[in-house]
Amino acid sequence: MANIHTTARPRSNAARICTILAFVFAVLAVFLSPLLFGVAGLALGIVGAVLGDKPLGWYAAIASVVGAVIGALLVAALLN
């Protein structure tokens, strides 16, 4: 059992930092700049997932896209 090779990368501190920043950017995308922070959060979430923070990295990427969409809808509602 000890010789089983796994393809998953071990989680590093850099992966967790990227994931946390992606969640922060998801919130900022709602209130400040949806396009800028949404894309940055998406990229950081994907990087965090690839570096080993598998479930949370993907959740952060999805949260950034959702935050960007909500932010864009809020801007459109406020301008009309």
LUMPA-982341 format. One record per residue (C-alpha): residue number from 0; residue in one letter; chain; x, y, z. Coordinates in steps of 0.05 Angstrom, whole numbers, padded with zeros to 5 digits, always signed. Each point is the difference from the previous one (the first is absolute). Example, Ala and Ser with C-alpha at 12.3 -4.5 7.8 and 13.67 -1.06 7.14 Angstrom:
<rs>
seq = 0&type = a&mol = A&u = +00246&v = -00090&w = +00156
seq = 1&type = s&mol = A&u = +00027&v = +00069&w = -00013
</rs>
This chain:
<rs>
seq = 0&type = m&mol = A&u = +00000&v = +00000&w = +00000
seq = 1&type = a&mol = A&u = +00057&v = +00048&w = +00013
seq = 2&type = n&mol = A&u = +00025&v = -00005&w = -00072
seq = 3&type = i&mol = A&u = -00064&v = +00027&w = -00032
seq = 4&type = h&mol = A&u = +00016&v = +00059&w = -00044
seq = 5&type = t&mol = A&u = -00047&v = +00058&w = +00003
seq = 6&type = t&mol = A&u = -00006&v = +00054&w = -00052
seq = 7&type = a&mol = A&u = -00027&v = +00053&w = +00048
seq = 8&type = r&mol = A&u = +00048&v = +00054&w = +00020
seq = 9&type = p&mol = A&u = +00009&v = +00014&w = +00074
seq = 10&type = r&mol = A&u = -00029&v = +00066&w = +00022
seq = 11&type = s&mol = A&u = +00050&v = +00056&w = +00010
seq = 12&type = n&mol = A&u = -00004&v = +00066&w = +00036
seq = 13&type = a&mol = A&u = +00001&v = +00036&w = -00067
seq = 14&type = a&mol = A&u = -00062&v = -00039&w = -00022
seq = 15&type = r&mol = A&u = -00038&v = +00020&w = +00063
seq = 16&type = i&mol = A&u = +00022&v = +00073&w = -00007
seq = 17&type = c&mol = A&u = -00025&v = +00001&w = -00073
seq = 18&type = t&mol = A&u = -00066&v = -00030&w = +00021
seq = 19&type = i&mol = A&u = -00011&v = +00050&w = +00057
seq = 20&type = l&mol = A&u = +00017&v = +00058&w = -00047
seq = 21&type = a&mol = A&u = -00049&v = -00028&w = -00051
seq = 22&type = f&mol = A&u = -00056&v = +00001&w = +00052
seq = 23&type = v&mol = A&u = +00019&v = +00071&w = +00020
seq = 24&type = f&mol = A&u = -00001&v = +00021&w = -00074
seq = 25&type = a&mol = A&u = -00068&v = -00033&w = -00008
seq = 26&type = v&mol = A&u = -00028&v = +00046&w = +00054
seq = 27&type = l&mol = A&u = +00036&v = +00061&w = -00029
seq = 28&type = a&mol = A&u = -00029&v = -00017&w = -00069
seq = 29&type = v&mol = A&u = -00070&v = +00011&w = +00027
seq = 30&type = f&mol = A&u = +00014&v = +00069&w = +00030
seq = 31&type = l&mol = A&u = +00057&v = +00032&w = -00039
seq = 32&type = s&mol = A&u = +00019&v = -00023&w = -00070
seq = 33&type = p&mol = A&u = -00034&v = -00064&w = -00025
seq = 34&type = l&mol = A&u = +00042&v = -00010&w = -00061
seq = 35&type = l&mol = A&u = +00068&v = +00012&w = +00031
seq = 36&type = f&mol = A&u = -00010&v = -00037&w = +00066
seq = 37&type = g&mol = A&u = -00042&v = -00055&w = -00031
seq = 38&type = v&mol = A&u = +00053&v = -00019&w = -00051
seq = 39&type = a&mol = A&u = +00056&v = +00006&w = +00052
seq = 40&type = g&mol = A&u = -00039&v = -00044&w = +00049
seq = 41&type = l&mol = A&u = -00014&v = -00051&w = -00054
seq = 42&type = a&mol = A&u = +00074&v = -00004&w = -00018
seq = 43&type = l&mol = A&u = +00021&v = -00005&w = +00073
seq = 44&type = g&mol = A&u = -00052&v = -00054&w = +00014
seq = 45&type = i&mol = A&u = +00024&v = -00042&w = -00058
seq = 46&type = v&mol = A&u = +00073&v = +00009&w = +00021
seq = 47&type = g&mol = A&u = -00018&v = -00020&w = +00072
seq = 48&type = a&mol = A&u = -00036&v = -00062&w = -00025
seq = 49&type = v&mol = A&u = +00057&v = -00020&w = -00046
seq = 50&type = l&mol = A&u = +00051&v = +00010&w = +00056
seq = 51&type = g&mol = A&u = -00037&v = -00050&w = +00043
seq = 52&type = d&mol = A&u = -00057&v = +00035&w = +00037
seq = 53&type = k&mol = A&u = -00050&v = -00041&w = -00040
seq = 54&type = p&mol = A&u = -00070&v = +00011&w = +00025
seq = 55&type = l&mol = A&u = +00008&v = +00071&w = +00027
seq = 56&type = g&mol = A&u = +00039&v = +00025&w = -00060
seq = 57&type = w&mol = A&u = -00056&v = -00020&w = -00048
seq = 58&type = y&mol = A&u = -00052&v = +00029&w = +00048
seq = 59&type = a&mol = A&u = +00038&v = +00065&w = +00002
seq = 60&type = a&mol = A&u = +00003&v = +00003&w = -00076
seq = 61&type = i&mol = A&u = -00075&v = -00011&w = -00005
seq = 62&type = a&mol = A&u = -00013&v = +00051&w = +00055
seq = 63&type = s&mol = A&u = +00040&v = +00051&w = -00038
seq = 64&type = v&mol = A&u = -00041&v = -00010&w = -00063
seq = 65&type = v&mol = A&u = -00064&v = +00004&w = +00040
seq = 66&type = g&mol = A&u = +00025&v = +00063&w = +00035
seq = 67&type = a&mol = A&u = +00017&v = +00032&w = -00067
seq = 68&type = v&mol = A&u = -00069&v = -00016&w = -00028
seq = 69&type = i&mol = A&u = -00035&v = +00027&w = +00062
seq = 70&type = g&mol = A&u = +00044&v = +00062&w = -00001
seq = 71&type = a&mol = A&u = -00015&v = +00012&w = -00074
seq = 72&type = l&mol = A&u = -00075&v = -00007&w = +00013
seq = 73&type = l&mol = A&u = +00005&v = +00049&w = +00058
seq = 74&type = v&mol = A&u = +00037&v = +00051&w = -00043
seq = 75&type = a&mol = A&u = -00051&v = -00008&w = -00056
seq = 76&type = a&mol = A&u = -00058&v = +00008&w = +00050
seq = 77&type = l&mol = A&u = +00031&v = +00062&w = +00030
seq = 78&type = l&mol = A&u = +00013&v = +00033&w = -00067
seq = 79&type = n&mol = A&u = -00071&v = -00011&w = -00025
</rs>
